[in-house]
């Protein structure tokens, strides 16, 4: 059945429309006009005159009354529908409110459980963090960090104890060695730091990390010249890992096994970006020695050249050393006049001395040396027999051959 007012479908047994609230009319409403029409029809059949005035009156009254009745009926039905709908709405609203409150309570319970779980997790997390922190404090890293804190505060004894404790935990890691060496540098006893590393490397010859820490110590303590000696006999695994700290020695342009008969120029070369420092007096070169900028002239005699190459970081190579010999051709035995013979008058004995030489002589037939008499002018020929011998000596002490003259001076008186 459908509502005659709004057309909404009404379930069977319902007395009002759920949509518009109007009452459902099961029994047809009474209409006085219907009775009047029936009477007039009957009168017409019997031949009576119809009462048009009464019909009009009833029709008008009925229409008006029906409208009023309809209006009142509609109002009453609306009120009745509302009266019947209101409890149902209130019931539904109450049910929704109850469900809403129940849902809110469930959400509140969940929130409380969630907060409780979060609190428990937070407590557990704090416990874990606290435990980890405690473990870290007594761990190798934690002790080393403590040592650095004490070092920063200039509490050197506390820092030393911390680093030594870390070494007792792990003697293979370099951090504690580095920290302890810094303490020695601050205390101005770098030799203790060097001994620390060298002793450890003697026991751990393949510890690359420790070698690198020692290299850095030498740089920090301005002992870079020790780096090539440190790595000179290191294990292959170390030299491969620290190849950047191994500087090749300078190369020499001349072979030191050859004896040169004239003055030569020696050229030194190194890798790109490296500088060369050298000495010619046999001393060890350093970065304070003469810097190589042009070929080195090799003069007569023996010259020992020692040189190092230094990279941009200030790391030097091992010392390269070579000794060169230059022997200029020596003059033959000196020219002496007069020649051997007998003389009746004293003739001056003269030696021709070339530039750059000195002459030495004897009058008794012994071999002359630089310890003999030095010639400085004509010599008076002695009376009687004289065996005269003379040599030349150049500026480098090289001696010529010996010239011998035999004189017999017999003067008549």
Secondary structure, 3 states (H helix, E strand, C coil): CECCCCCCECCCCCCECCCCCCECCCCCCCCHHHHHHHHHHHHHHHCCCCCHHHHHHHHHHHHHHHHHHHHHHHHHHHHHHHHHHHHHHHHHHHHHHHHHHHHHHHHHHHHHHHHHHHHHHHHHHHHHHHHHHHHHHHCHHHHHHHHHHHHHCCCHHHHHHHHHHHHHHCCCCCHHHHHHHHHHHHCCCHHHHHHHHHHHHHHCCCCHHHHHHHHHHHHHCCCHHHHHHHHHCCCHHHHHHCHHHCCCCCEECCCCCCEECCCEEECEECCCCCEEEEECECCCCCCCCEECCCCEEECCEEEEEEEEEECCCCCECCCEEEEEEECCCCCCCCEEECCCEEECCCCCEEEECCCCEEEEEECECCCCCCCCEECCCCECCCCEEEEEEEEEEECCCCECCCEEEEEEECCCC
